[in-house]
Amino acid sequence: MRAVVMDRAVVETGAMVAAGALVGTDKVVKSGELWAGVPARKLRDLTEAEAAFIEKSAAQYVDFGIWHKCQGKTLSRFPP
């Protein structure tokens, strides 16, 4: 939330940027890393549980987006 990734910066799949972080120009946040701060820097590697959470939460965002697009109508994917 409110993180900023500057031009030419790269956040690889499986990386995490903390809320409010500022990832500077030309920086690369590699898969499995947690970056935070202003300017952002690597704090540590993600644990296996945190890496798994990224996958799960991304799928949930997709589901919520579909639900919202359908204006909350009951879908077979979303039982009442």
Secondary structure, DSSP 8 states (H G I E B T S, - for coil): ---EE-TT-EE-TT-EE-TT-EE-TT-EE-TTEEEETTTTEEEEE--HHHHHHHHHHHHHHHHHHHHHHTTT--BTTB--
